[in-house]
Amino acid sequence: MTAFPHLSADWEPTRATLHAYAQAIGSIPRAFLDPHPKWWHVSLKVRDRGLVTDPIPVPDGSQATIWLDVAGGEIRVEQQDAVAGRIALNAGRTAREVGESLTSVFADLGRSGEVDKERFANDDPRPFDPVAASAFWESARLSARVFEEHRASVDGDVGIVQLWPHGFDLSTEWFGTRVETYEEEGELKEYPSQLNLGFYPGGRAYFYSNPWPFESSKLLDQPLPHGAQWHTEGWEGSILYHDALAGDADGPAKLAEFAAAVHAAASPTLLA
């Protein structure tokens, strides 16, 4: 694998643009797809051509997908082999304008309904730097490959690799057999233990792997490789900064070793 590229120090405005557009895109499958029990229907999946929604059925019997093509610089609605709509990422469109445009495209395809427009109700200016975006995209693609290799290496119930529009982080999850029970609004609910592995590109970008529940007494003394640390301020888990790996030809291997180390330390605490 190649090295992770360095993310531009001033890439935050472009990141915020992609985040806002991802939320607008995610509002469409949220409205028109059957809910997945783990909410995977609203996420974007990583493909060579970009980030893409799950296929959305339309009345003529075909399906449509929405692509966030970061490298190609556009949002694209594809219906089978045809393009039903395009929005250039450098056009300065607000999140509201992008969401309304996508809603209109799907209405033309015969899908209209309760799109939650609050998810893209934002009129902030949306700049786009293609060079900064390209570095992010290469980091995301490379991260996804490492995540796929990691999930193939562990036993048990493992989730897919996906980008969540709400937080704009790329992640996968491993589910333990331990179950936690909580009372919510007078009703007892059960939740499986889990260990995620992700990449968050905002601020000082970082990789994370967070077990839940977090057994601090069993984890905080466990060593982690390549400068990774356990993290307990604001959220509980582990962190490895992207800039510690960027430009290093062994960076992807080091990320894989980080993921394996956290899994080895945390997974025994998540078993029944």
N, C-alpha and C positions, 0 to 999 in steps of 0.2 A: 504494500500500500504506500501511497505518497504521504507526505507530511501534512498535518493540518496547517492551512494558511493562517497568517496573522490577521486578526480582525482590525479594521481601521479604528483608530482612536476616536474618530468623529462619526462613527457609523450609526449612532443612536437614532438620529432622525429617520434614517432609512429603515432601521429595525422597527421603529414605531409605525412607519407606513405599512410595512409588511404585516405587522401584528394587527393593525386596524383592518386591513384588507382581508386577512385570514378570518377575522371575526365576521365580516360581512359575508364571506364565502360560506362559513360554517352555518350561518342562519338558514341557508337554503336546504341542505339535507336535514337539518333539525326540524324543519317544517314538513318535509315531504317523504322522509323515510321512516319506516317502523323503528321504534326505539330499540336499541341494543341494551341489554341489562347492565353493561359496563360503559355505556355511552359512546361506544366506538363508532356509531353512525354519524357523529358530528365531527369526528377528527379528520385530518388530512393525512393521506398515506404517501410515503416517499417512493418515487419512481425516478428513473433516469431523466425523464422529461420535466420533472417538477413535482410539486405537491398536488394531490388530487383527491377529490371527494369520492365516496362510494358511488356507484352508478345509481342514478335517480330515474325511475320509470316515468315515461310520458305517454299520453293517451294513444299515440299511433302505434304503440307496442314496442317502440325503441327505448333506448336509455340515453341519458345525458350526464355528463360529468363536468365539473368545474376544475380547471387547472390553475394553480398559482405557479406560473412558469417563471421562476426567478431569473434563470440564466437567459431566457428569451425575452424578458422584460415585458410580460403581459399576463393578464388574466384572460382565460379563454374558456368558453363554453363549447364543448364538443358533443354533437349528437351523432352517434355512430361514426362515420368517417367525415362528417361535415362540421364546419365551425358555425355555431349559431350566434356567437357574439364574442367581441374582443374589447379589452380595456387596456391601454398602454399603462405600464407602471410609472412612467415618467410624465404622465399627462397632468399630474397635480390634482387628480380627482380626490374629493373628500371621501371619508368612509361612508357617509350617508349617500353620496352620489353613486359610489360603487354598489352599495347594497340595493339602492333603488333600481339601478341598471340591471343587476342580476335578477331581481324580482320581476322586472319587465320582460327580460328574455324568457324566463320560465313561464310567465303568463302567455307569451306568444307561442310557447311549446305546448300550452294546454294545462299547465300546472299553476293554479292560483290557490291561495289559502292564507292561513294565519302565519305569515312570516313575522318573526319577532323583530320589528324594526328598531327596538331599543338597543339591540346588539350592535348596530352601526350608526346610532344617533350621535354623530360627532362631525363637526364641520371644521376641524383644525386643518391647516395646510398640510399637504402630504408630499414632502420632497422625496426624491429617489436618486441615489448614487449607484449606478450599475457596477462600478468597481467594488464598492463596499458590499453590495448585495452578492456579488459573485463570490467573494471570500466567505461570506456566511454560507452560501449554498454549498460550496465545496466542503466546508466544515460539517454541515448537516448531512450531506451524502456520505462522507467518510465515517461520521459518527454512526449513522444508520447501519453501515456495513459491519462495524465493530459490534453494535448491539445485536444484529442478526446472528453473528457468530457466537456471541455470548449466550443468547437464548437457545441456540442449538446445542450448547455444551452442558446445559443444566437439565436435571430431571424434574418432572412435575408439570404443573399447569402454568404455562407461560403465555403472556399476552403478545399482541402484535407490536411492531414499531410504528409509532404514529406521532404526528404533531398536533398538539391541542390548541385550537384557535384562542381559547380564553386566556391561557397563560403564555402562549407562543413558546412552548418548550417541546422538545422531541424526546420521547421516552418509550420504554417498554416495562412490563411488570412480570415478576414471578410471584405466584400465589402459594403460600404455605398451607398446611393442613390445620394449623391452630385457628380457632374461631373466637372472636370477641363479641360479647353480647352487651348491647346498650339499650337503655330505655329512651325512646323518643316519642314525645307527645302521648305518653301513657302506653306505648306499644313497644314490646321487646323486639329488637332487630339484631340479626347476626351478620357480622362482617368477617371475611377471611383475612388472615394476616397476609402481608405482602411486602415485597422488596422491589422498588423501582430502580431504574437506571436511566439517566436522562442527560440532556444537554440544554442549558439555558443560555441564550446568546446576549442577554441584556446586561448593562453595567459592565463589571469585570466578568466576562463570560466564564461559565464553569460547567463541569460535569458533576453529576450528583448520583448517589445511590443511597436511598433512604429506606430502612426497614420500619415497618409498622406492625405491631407496637415496637417502640424503641426501648430496648433493655439496656439502659445506660450502665448499670453495674457490671454487665457482661461484655460490653462493647468498647467502652472508652479507653481501656488499657490495651486493646488489640492494635498492633501496629498496622499501618497502611503504607503502600509503596509510593514512590515518585512524588513525594511532597503532599500527598493527599492527607486530609485531616478529618477527624470526626467533628461534627458541627452541632452546636446546641443552642445558639442564640437566634431566636425567631422561628427556627424550624430545626428538627432533629434528623440527623442523617450523616452523610459524609460528603466531602467536597474536594474536587481536584480542578484547579484553575486551568482554563483553556490555554492561557499564555505560557503555562509551564510546559506545554507539549507542542505549541505552535512552532513550526520550522524544524522540528526534530523528526528525522526519518523514522525513528523508533516510537514516535508519539502514538500511533494507533496501537502498537503492541503494549505500550505502557498503559493506555486506557483499558485495554483488555485485561491486563494484570490487576489494575485497580478494581474493575468490576468483579473479577474472580476472587480477589482478597475480601471484598465486602461480603460477597455471597458466602464465602467459606466461614466468615466470622458470624454473620447474622442469620443465615438460614437455619442453623440448629435451634435458635430461639423462636423460630416461627413455625415449628412443627408441633403437632398435638402430642 
